Amino acid sequence: MIAFDYLRPHAIDTAMDATRERPESRFIAGGTNMLDLMKLGIERPRHLIDVGALDLKTIEDTPEGGLRVGTLVTNGDLAADPRVRARYPVLSRAILAGASAQLRNKATTGGNLLQRTRCSYFYDPATACNKRAPGSGCSAVGGFNRIMAILGTSPHCIASHPSDMAVAMRALNARVETRTPAGQHRARPLNELYRLPGDTPHIETQLEPGELITAVTLPPPPAGRQVYRKVRDRASFAFALVSVAGIVAVEDGRIAGAALAFGGIGTMPWRDRTAEALLVGAEPDRALFVRVADAVLADAKGEGANDFKLPLFRRTLIACLSALTKEGGQ
């Protein structure tokens, strides 16, 4: 047993004071990822700050017509909220595609965004992993890398990002609100939350030490159809090999707007604006969809066992775009 202090503040200011006074502290909410990592000795916080008692558990309408989701809203409650189901079905479907009902009822919005990779080498302290032990190497390069990323990788890390919810939120242009230990309020687009691995894969986000996610804001619902499709090894409680969050609006036979985000293939929730631009103004057909898929994969790199993700992604994206643009489709 590795000893640690446990604090459960009931106010955000108290939590910020605690993390400022204890630089080696970590936050815990639902604990669905943190507790596993602590049991394996991968996370060894000296101070654990439980934010579960903070008043951050509501989903509120914004004046602009969007939603503000408190960081402690559980995945289950978010997916079941009638406003989310009606206005952001891509988000509800993405959440329901992840984990199990039991975990969704415990896992939180902020915790889901910050969950760590499911790379088997990251979870095995006997192997080299730059994300777990900087400078030790990456056993996945040349090793068992079937579930690893093909976009955004570096020689130091090819681990894929595990979140389904973050993929849908990236397609929806979500923004993340935070509080720093100094009391500063920040808001940033979700795409600016994450970092590519580069030569520092252990630094996964732009958050400063002790910075707490307090809410996620969704803009007004986009026009068009929404879909989330996840390809995985089994139908329940499996992480994505490939996933697509798609939002496409068609007017007068042409694509008027498109947002596409991808999971399973990137080291972070992936979005390609260049590929989206190919869709806008064009008449939807298979040849167009193939060009879009090729654009997304222009810089993709397989590592052997995960080479199959390239054709799998093409087929999945083409199928999603066909469903989104088909008259009467879902």
N, C-alpha and C positions, 0 to 999 in steps of 0.2 A: 504494500500500500504506500503510495506517495502522498504525503500530507499536503493539504491545501486549506486555505481559509475560504469560508463560504459566507457571502453577504446577500441579503435579499432586500434591497431598498424599495421604498414605496413612492418615491418621487424621482423625476428625471435629474433634477439638480443634485440629489443625494447620490445617484448612480454616477454622475459625472465627477463629483467630488471624490468618490471612491476610486474610480479608475485613474484620476489624476494623482492621488496619493499613493496608489499601488501600480507602478508602471508595468509590472509583469502580470497584471490581471487579464482575465478573459470574460466576455459576456456569455451567458447561457440563457436560452429561452425554452423552446421545446426540448432541446437536448438530443434530438434524434440522430445527429451526426457527432456532436461534441462528446457525448458520453461514450460512444463506440471508440473514438480516437483516444480518449483518456484511458479506457480499459486496455487498449493495445500499447499504451505508453508513447503514442505519437504526439499527443497533446499533454503537456505537463504544467498546467497553470499553477502558479503559487497562490493566486487569489482568483476565486470564481465568483462573479457578480451575476446573480440571478435577476433578470429584468422582468420576470413573469408577473410581478405585482404592479408594474407601471400601467398607467392609464393610456394604453396605446392599442386598444383592442376593438376599435370601431371602424366602420366603413361609412364614409360621409360623402354626400353629393357636394361637388365644388360649384362655385358661381358660374364657371365656364361651361358646365354641363358634363364634367367628368366625375371621377371618383377619387377620393383620398383614402387609402387603405393603411390603417395603423400597422406598425411592424409586427405586433403580436397577434394580429388576426390569423387564425389557423388556416391552413390550406383547405381543410374541409369546409369551413365557414365561408371562405372566399369563393370557392367553386360553387357552393350552393346558393349564394346570394342572388335573389331574383334579378337585380340590376346587372350583375355580372353575366348571368346566363342570357339575359335578353340583349344586352348592349355589347358585351365582349365575350361571345361564345368561344372564341379561340382560346381565351384564357381559362375559362371553365373546363374546356376539353383537355387542355394541356395539363392542368392540375390533376384531373381525374385519371389521366394516363400515367401518373407517377405514383410510386410506392403502393401502399395498401391503405384501406380505409382507416385502420388503427393509427398508422403513422400520419396520415393527412389530418386526423383529428388532434394531433399533438404538435406537428411541425408548424412553424410560424412563417409569415411572409418574409421577414428580414432574414431569418435563419436559412430559408430555402435559397435565397440569393447568394448567401455566403457559404453554402455547403462545399466541402472539399471534393476533389476528384475521387472517382472509384477505381483508379489505377491499382492493380493488385500489388505492384511494387511499392507504391506509396504506403500501403497498409502492411507491408512486410519489413520490419526493421532490420532483418538479416540481409536485405538487398540494398543496392545503391539507388538513391533517389534524390535528385537535386531539390525537389519540392519539399521533401522532408528533412534532408540533411544537405544544405548547400555545399556544392563542390565535390560531392561524393560520386557524381555520375548519374546516368540515366539507364537503368537496366532494361527499360522498354524498347530502347533503340537496339535493334538486333535481337530482342527477346520476344516474349509473348505479348503481342501488341494488337490483337484482334479488335479490341474496343477503343483503341486510341484514335487521336485526332489526325486529320489529313490537311487541315488548314490552320494557319497561325502557329505552327510548331517551330521549334528551334533545335539545334543539336543537343541542347541541355534539357529539353522536356517535350514530350509529345502527348501528354495526358489530356484527355477530353474533359470538357465541363459537363457536369451531370444533370443540371437543372432543366426540367421541362417548363416550369413556370417562367423562368427568366427568358426563355426563347420566345414565348408568347408576348411577354411584356416588352421585349425588344421590338417586336413587330408593331406593337401598339404605341411606341414612342413614350414609354413610361419614364418618369423622373423619380429620383431617389432623394429623400430629405434626410438629413443627418444632424446630429449635435456633436460638437467636438468637446474634449475635456475642458477647454477654455471657455465653453459656453457659446461658441459661435454656431449659428444656424447656417446650414449649407443646403443647396439643391443642385443636382446635376442630372443630366440625361443618363439613363441606365447604361448606355454604351460607354460613358466616361467613368463608370464605376470599376470596370475590369481592366486588367493589364495583360498584354501578351507576355509569354514566358521569357523571351529573349535569353539573356544570360543570368536572370534573377527569377527563376520560376517560383521560388518560395514567396515572392511578393505578388499576390494575386489580384489585389485591388488598389485603388487610389486612396483608400481610407487611411487616415493617420492612426497611430496606436491609440486605442481608447475611444475612437470615434464610433458613435452609435447610430445605426439606421433607425429613424423614428417613423417614417411613413413612405409609401410609394404612391405617387399621383399618376392617374391615368387621364389623358386628355379626353375631350368629347369623342364618342364612338365614331370610328371611321365609316365612310360609305362603302358599300359593297359587301360581298360574301366573305365569310371567315371560315377557315378550316385549320385543324391541327391533326397531322398524321404522324404517327410514331411507329417505326419499324424496330422490333426487338426480338430477342430470342424466344421469349415466351409471353403470353398474353397478360400476365400479372406480375407486378413487383420486379420489373427488369428495366435497366437503364437503356436509353436509346442507342441503337446502332446508327440510325439516321432519323431525324425528325424535321418536319416542316411546319412552320406557322405561316399561313398565307392569308392575305387580305387583298382582294381584287375587286375593283368596280368597273363594270362594262356599261358604256353608253353608246347607243347607235352603232353597235357592232364593233366598237373599238374599246380598248382598255383605257379607262380614264384615270386610274390610279392603282398603285400596287405597293404592297409592303410584304417583304419576305424575310423570315429569320429561320435559322437552322440550328439544330442540336445534334449531338453525337459526332459531328464532323470537325468541330472547332475546339480550340483550347479555351474559348470563351463563347457565350451565346453569339452566333455568327449572323451578320447581315451584310449584304452586298448591294450598295446603292447603284453601282454600275449595271448590274444585272437587272435591277428594278427598272432602270431608265430604258432598257431595251423593250420593256413591255408597254410603257405608257405611249399611247397614240397608235399602237399597232393593232392589226386585226389578229385575234387569237387563232393560232393553228399549231400543229405539232412541230413544224419546222422552227417556229419562233420559240417554242418551249425548249427545244433542243439547244438553240443558241443561248438561251438564258442559263440553262444548266451548265453548258460549256464555259460560260463567262464566270459563273460561281467557282468552277473547278479549275480555272486557269492556272492558279498557283498551288493547287492541291498536290500533296506528295504522300504516297503510301509507303509503308515501312515493311511490306511483305505480307504479314498475316492480315493486315487491314486493307489491302489493295481492293478487296471486293466492295469497299464502301463507295468507290467512285462510280461503278455502274449501278449500284444499289441506289445511290443518291440521285442519279439521273432519272431512273425509272420512277422514284418516289416523287420528285419534283414535277416531272411531266404529268404524272397522274393527278397531283394536287392542282396544278394549273388547268388541266382539262376539266376537272370537277368545278373549279371556281369560275370558269368562263363558259361552261356549257349552259345553254338555255334551259331553265328549269332545274339546274343542278343544285347541290347542297354545298 
